[in-house]
Amino acid sequence: MDSAKIEKRNYGQPFTDGQFGSDRNRIPALYTLNDGSVIFGEDMRYGHGSDSPNNIDIAVAVSKDGYTDWEYTMVNYFDDYAEKLTAVDSASFIDSTIVQTRNGRIFLLVDAYPYGCGYLQSKTGTGYCNIDGKSRMLLTKGNCGDRLSSFGYYIGESVNGFATVYDRKTKEATEYSTDEEYRLYKNGEPLYVKQEGSEDVTVRQTVFYKGAELKCYKTTYLWLRYSDDNGKTWSAPKIISDMVKSERESFLGVGPGRGTVINHNGKERILFCVYDNNGLFKDPIFERASVIYSDDNGESWHRGGRMKVGMNVRKTSESQLVRIDSGDYKALRIYARNLTNYIAYSDSTDGGITWTRFRPDKSLHGTKNCMVSLIDTSTVIDGKQVILCSQGGNTKKRADGIVRVGLVEKDGKVSWISKYQLNKGFFGYSCLTQLQDGNFAVAYEDEPAHISYKILTLSADGIISEINGNNCE
């Protein structure tokens, strides 16, 4: 994409304050690639650390081994507002999750919001309609209304990277068109708009911008890109919301961190965690987790069942998947943020279609209502599969980060045998990955809008320690 920015520097924390002009970094996503490289994604927030609606972009860093020589790319970038500006009318990207398939393709899934939109402002519906059996993105002139029925235009089929915009009633072509980045053209000429916060800078119009002549519907869009060269370059975006989101839902967003891949019925299945708010109320107690999956290398996407909760869990939202294999018991397990001081989990034995009712793991005691990270590993202790969990250990607030070591027993339950104190004080979102050399990396929020990165090692008896203060060999 021609808006991408590229930088490189030597060893240090993967991201530092001021990277790409951002001094507020949140929501780590961490994944070890097939060749041992490590990819690290995060929100680049400007002026303030608040969620959408705000001025937020998504950057990734890639290291050959997870220790040093990080290279950077701004993958998802809206430029309607100048950098360093907090802006509730900005279009934004938020919350990334990453996975890689066996053939080497990396998928990066994020939430994309039109101007002035976030979780609370998302309208009911997908922003798409069916035109002659095809799903088409709807557009409108002027202000975005609450009703999709008032949207009088739609984006047609893309041909050689460009798509004509049609009148919804007559189905006749208009003078407008879009490219693969949803930028607008009129009579074949690109359209521009003044960049807010700058005196003399103009930027390309996209249908996500407030100043665009045609605008998309104000709701949550699941925005997918892929890379076939270890994160150096990225594909054009593909919006997949219309494949997996219900028309009665307002918010459907990603569970940030990591996706996973499994073998299912002889095919490789790609899975990401998502969650919704049921579309009926804006109260988080109605949030429920689910997964989306693809069996054709990301071409088409489907959604598993919305997961059930009881009064001992009450809600589920941001979640992470692990593959449980005790030999006797095999399942896909999802661990979820909820309203109790215990992490809750649910199992699926049919590849993420149906799930058991969520129940709390009373050994995973700590901060409630905060994202957690769990990973399955290639490490074995006493003949048992090892999984790791990073979470806040304080039950009263987001604080006191810990990493727990668990062993999978024959019945699929996990015995948590040890824990390591990452920090004292603030601890928010985190993400774990196992490095190619067997060690582990963890990225975590140690301030409300700052991320730190550490390398951990695990002894044969399940005790975690840090490599050293500089996190390098």
Disulfide bonds with the S-S distance in Angstrom:
none
